Amino acid sequence: MATDRLSMIFAALADPTRRAILARLTEGEATVGELAEPFDISLPAVSRHLKVLEAAGLISRTRSAQWRSSRLEAGPLREATAWMEDYRRFWDESFDRLDAHLKRTLARNEENHHD
């Protein structure tokens, strides 16, 4: 199992249920019961998802009396986005070069057909 922070973040984000939980937490803190409502899974299963999100630093959990609520922590998402940004730039530059090449090729083809 990967233990570096970025691997833990991406592993946590790989699961659609965990992504849906994060999306719900953008609206504000929620209890396990509130987070479990839209899913057809048990409360212990939701708790396991929350533990993965917490280990990745994507959420923080607080306890107040018998209630435990979870809150979104955006810092790790920023880390993942920053890592992906380098690759987005690479692809943007690659597509720009491909676009320029195609334009040159089309222009040459048009010149050859007019001769």
Backbone as CSV, one residue per row, in Angstrom:
resi,resn,N_x,N_y,N_z,CA_x,CA_y,CA_z,C_x,C_y,C_z
1,MET,0.850,-1.191,0.000,0.000,0.000,0.000,0.888,1.245,0.000
2,ALA,0.540,2.190,-0.834,1.308,3.429,-0.924,1.098,4.253,0.340
3,THR,2.197,4.833,0.825,2.084,5.606,2.053,2.439,7.071,1.851
4,ASP,2.928,7.444,0.647,3.208,8.865,0.462,1.885,9.621,0.359
5,ARG,1.931,10.877,0.739,0.710,11.692,0.863,-0.086,11.769,-0.437
6,LEU,0.584,12.042,-1.551,-0.124,12.176,-2.821,-0.804,10.865,-3.219
7,SER,-0.145,9.749,-2.988,-0.756,8.449,-3.294,-1.993,8.213,-2.435
8,MET,-1.912,8.595,-1.176,-3.070,8.428,-0.290,-4.233,9.310,-0.743
9,ILE,-3.926,10.518,-1.191,-4.979,11.429,-1.674,-5.656,10.836,-2.899
10,PHE,-4.850,10.397,-3.882,-5.445,9.849,-5.107,-6.174,8.539,-4.837
11,ALA,-5.658,7.714,-3.930,-6.354,6.465,-3.586,-7.714,6.781,-2.961
12,ALA,-7.757,7.790,-2.102,-9.029,8.177,-1.480,-10.004,8.711,-2.525
13,LEU,-9.480,9.484,-3.482,-10.340,10.069,-4.517,-10.773,9.054,-5.573
14,ALA,-10.136,7.897,-5.599,-10.438,6.893,-6.625,-11.826,6.278,-6.455
15,ASP,-12.386,6.351,-5.271,-13.672,5.711,-5.005,-14.823,6.701,-5.198
16,PRO,-15.834,6.334,-5.996,-16.949,7.256,-6.257,-17.758,7.613,-5.007
17,THR,-17.880,6.693,-4.058,-18.609,7.001,-2.824,-17.862,8.065,-2.038
18,ARG,-16.536,7.935,-1.965,-15.757,8.940,-1.236,-15.812,10.298,-1.937
19,ARG,-15.799,10.296,-3.278,-15.931,11.572,-3.992,-17.297,12.204,-3.718
20,ALA,-18.330,11.383,-3.654,-19.675,11.899,-3.360,-19.735,12.444,-1.932
21,ILE,-19.072,11.798,-1.005,-19.024,12.293,0.374,-18.332,13.649,0.405
22,LEU,-17.208,13.777,-0.307,-16.511,15.070,-0.362,-17.403,16.144,-0.967
23,ALA,-18.128,15.784,-2.029,-19.036,16.750,-2.665,-20.097,17.209,-1.666
24,ARG,-20.624,16.287,-0.889,-21.626,16.642,0.129,-21.020,17.570,1.178
25,LEU,-19.767,17.323,1.550,-19.127,18.128,2.583,-18.798,19.543,2.116
26,THR,-18.861,19.788,0.805,-18.681,21.171,0.336,-19.837,22.050,0.812
27,GLU,-20.950,21.436,1.183,-22.121,22.171,1.684,-22.014,22.463,3.174
28,GLY,-21.073,21.823,3.852,-20.908,22.028,5.291,-20.703,20.713,6.015
29,GLU,-20.439,20.822,7.314,-20.197,19.640,8.144,-21.405,18.718,8.129
30,ALA,-21.137,17.432,8.367,-22.224,16.453,8.401,-21.834,15.289,9.299
31,THR,-22.837,14.652,9.867,-22.616,13.460,10.682,-22.540,12.234,9.759
32,VAL,-22.106,11.118,10.327,-22.043,9.870,9.558,-23.430,9.529,9.007
33,GLY,-24.453,9.686,9.841,-25.818,9.387,9.408,-26.250,10.259,8.237
34,GLU,-25.929,11.535,8.313,-26.288,12.449,7.217,-25.525,12.090,5.943
35,LEU,-24.268,11.723,6.101,-23.476,11.351,4.926,-23.940,10.027,4.329
36,ALA,-24.478,9.147,5.155,-24.909,7.823,4.686,-26.244,7.866,3.947
37,GLU,-27.059,8.910,4.190,-28.422,8.966,3.644,-28.539,8.620,2.162
38,PRO,-27.735,9.225,1.271,-27.971,8.942,-0.155,-27.436,7.597,-0.634
39,PHE,-26.742,6.864,0.234,-26.106,5.616,-0.203,-26.837,4.398,0.336
40,ASP,-26.776,3.335,-0.429,-27.373,2.070,-0.007,-26.278,1.205,0.621
41,ILE,-25.597,1.780,1.614,-24.545,1.050,2.325,-24.723,1.299,3.818
42,SER,-24.109,0.447,4.628,-24.265,0.526,6.078,-23.490,1.704,6.663
43,LEU,-23.860,2.083,7.882,-23.129,3.133,8.583,-21.662,2.737,8.801
44,PRO,-21.374,1.460,9.165,-19.962,1.087,9.299,-19.187,1.227,7.981
45,ALA,-19.846,0.970,6.853,-19.173,1.126,5.556,-18.871,2.605,5.300
46,VAL,-19.803,3.481,5.639,-19.567,4.922,5.486,-18.425,5.345,6.413
47,SER,-18.423,4.810,7.624,-17.345,5.127,8.574,-15.985,4.708,8.025
48,ARG,-15.929,3.565,7.354,-14.654,3.128,6.755,-14.221,4.097,5.654
49,HIS,-15.163,4.560,4.854,-14.841,5.559,3.826,-14.312,6.838,4.478
50,LEU,-14.940,7.249,5.577,-14.507,8.459,6.268,-13.096,8.302,6.830
51,LYS,-12.769,7.107,7.310,-11.419,6.868,7.832,-10.372,7.006,6.727
52,VAL,-10.702,6.525,5.527,-9.786,6.664,4.390,-9.604,8.132,4.032
53,LEU,-10.708,8.872,3.991,-10.650,10.303,3.678,-9.866,11.062,4.747
54,GLU,-10.061,10.676,5.995,-9.354,11.335,7.089,-7.857,11.024,7.038
55,ALA,-7.501,9.776,6.755,-6.088,9.401,6.666,-5.381,10.153,5.543
56,ALA,-6.119,10.459,4.481,-5.554,11.212,3.353,-5.537,12.712,3.629
57,GLY,-6.132,13.125,4.746,-6.171,14.534,5.090,-7.269,15.312,4.390
58,LEU,-8.162,14.607,3.699,-9.217,15.270,2.937,-10.383,15.741,3.798
59,ILE,-10.521,15.148,4.981,-11.546,15.591,5.923,-10.941,15.621,7.323
60,SER,-11.592,16.359,8.192,-11.278,16.292,9.614,-12.571,15.919,10.315
61,ARG,-12.427,15.260,11.451,-13.607,14.808,12.186,-13.547,15.350,13.600
62,THR,-14.694,15.794,14.093,-14.784,16.309,15.450,-15.888,15.565,16.189
63,ARG,-15.729,15.489,17.496,-16.738,14.815,18.317,-17.346,15.844,19.260
64,SER,-18.674,15.865,19.281,-19.397,16.749,20.177,-20.479,15.909,20.842
65,ALA,-20.331,15.650,22.114,-21.221,14.743,22.845,-21.196,13.379,22.154
66,GLN,-22.357,12.884,21.734,-22.372,11.578,21.058,-22.279,11.706,19.549
67,TRP,-22.274,12.932,19.018,-22.237,13.151,17.578,-20.813,13.363,17.108
68,ARG,-20.514,12.809,15.977,-19.212,13.018,15.359,-19.465,13.569,13.968
69,SER,-18.941,14.743,13.685,-19.175,15.322,12.369,-17.870,15.392,11.586
70,SER,-18.011,15.470,10.284,-16.871,15.525,9.370,-16.903,16.837,8.622
71,ARG,-15.714,17.332,8.308,-15.566,18.605,7.607,-14.538,18.421,6.489
72,LEU,-14.808,19.017,5.347,-13.900,18.980,4.202,-12.639,19.779,4.510
73,GLU,-11.489,19.234,4.129,-10.203,19.923,4.223,-9.664,20.044,2.807
74,ALA,-9.575,21.262,2.283,-9.253,21.470,0.868,-7.761,21.398,0.551
75,GLY,-6.893,21.509,1.540,-5.449,21.524,1.288,-4.951,20.374,0.432
76,PRO,-5.300,19.126,0.768,-4.825,18.010,-0.044,-5.336,18.046,-1.487
77,LEU,-6.537,18.577,-1.693,-7.047,18.704,-3.066,-6.182,19.684,-3.851
78,ARG,-5.708,20.730,-3.167,-4.807,21.686,-3.802,-3.500,20.998,-4.206
79,GLU,-2.998,20.123,-3.338,-1.771,19.384,-3.656,-1.956,18.511,-4.897
80,ALA,-3.069,17.802,-4.958,-3.337,16.927,-6.102,-3.493,17.746,-7.374
81,THR,-4.181,18.869,-7.271,-4.382,19.735,-8.432,-3.058,20.297,-8.927
82,ALA,-2.197,20.699,-7.999,-0.887,21.237,-8.382,-0.064,20.176,-9.108
83,TRP,-0.132,18.949,-8.638,0.609,17.859,-9.285,0.073,17.636,-10.698
84,MET,-1.247,17.659,-10.864,-1.847,17.426,-12.175,-1.625,18.603,-13.120
85,GLU,-1.442,19.793,-12.580,-1.274,20.989,-13.403,-0.087,20.867,-14.361
86,ASP,1.010,20.272,-13.903,2.168,20.080,-14.785,1.793,19.230,-15.999
87,TYR,0.985,18.220,-15.780,0.580,17.353,-16.879,-0.432,18.032,-17.788
88,ARG,-1.279,18.882,-17.228,-2.208,19.646,-18.064,-1.435,20.555,-18.999
89,ARG,-0.404,21.207,-18.466,0.423,22.077,-19.312,1.095,21.262,-20.416
90,PHE,1.598,20.079,-20.070,2.223,19.209,-21.061,1.245,18.887,-22.183
91,TRP,0.015,18.496,-21.829,-0.969,18.144,-22.848,-1.395,19.363,-23.650
92,ASP,-1.567,20.499,-22.996,-1.922,21.721,-23.726,-0.854,22.054,-24.761
93,GLU,0.416,21.976,-24.356,1.504,22.267,-25.289,1.550,21.241,-26.413
94,SER,1.309,19.977,-26.083,1.297,18.926,-27.107,0.180,19.169,-28.117
95,PHE,-0.999,19.541,-27.623,-2.119,19.807,-28.530,-1.857,21.052,-29.371
96,ASP,-1.211,22.052,-28.789,-0.859,23.253,-29.560,0.099,22.897,-30.687
97,ARG,1.092,22.037,-30.394,2.038,21.617,-31.437,1.329,20.793,-32.511
98,LEU,0.429,19.921,-32.107,-0.328,19.122,-33.064,-1.194,20.022,-33.933
99,ASP,-1.850,21.002,-33.327,-2.683,21.948,-34.075,-1.854,22.700,-35.111
100,ALA,-0.670,23.177,-34.713,0.203,23.905,-35.643,0.646,22.991,-36.781
101,HIS,0.976,21.748,-36.467,1.391,20.785,-37.487,0.250,20.521,-38.481
102,LEU,-0.947,20.324,-37.974,-2.097,20.077,-38.852,-2.381,21.273,-39.754
103,LYS,-2.266,22.474,-39.219,-2.481,23.675,-40.034,-1.439,23.763,-41.146
104,ARG,-0.170,23.462,-40.823,0.882,23.483,-41.851,0.614,22.423,-42.912
105,THR,0.200,21.245,-42.478,-0.074,20.150,-43.411,-1.246,20.508,-44.323
106,LEU,-2.303,21.067,-43.743,-3.458,21.464,-44.564,-3.071,22.559,-45.552
107,ALA,-2.286,23.513,-45.100,-1.861,24.596,-45.993,-1.028,24.044,-47.143
108,ARG,-0.114,23.106,-46.874,0.694,22.487,-47.944,-0.178,21.710,-48.906
109,ASN,-1.158,20.981,-48.359,-2.058,20.208,-49.220,-2.864,21.121,-50.136
110,GLU,-3.324,22.249,-49.595,-4.079,23.201,-50.418,-3.195,23.787,-51.504
111,GLU,-1.932,24.107,-51.179,-0.991,24.636,-52.169,-0.759,23.610,-53.280
112,ASN,-0.612,22.343,-52.910,-0.348,21.281,-53.897,-1.546,21.047,-54.799
113,HIS,-2.748,21.230,-54.302,-3.953,21.022,-55.120,-4.217,22.190,-56.050
114,HIS,-3.667,23.346,-55.739,-3.863,24.520,-56.585,-2.824,24.615,-57.682
115,ASP,-1.774,23.814,-57.626,-0.717,23.856,-58.645,-1.078,23.129,-59.902
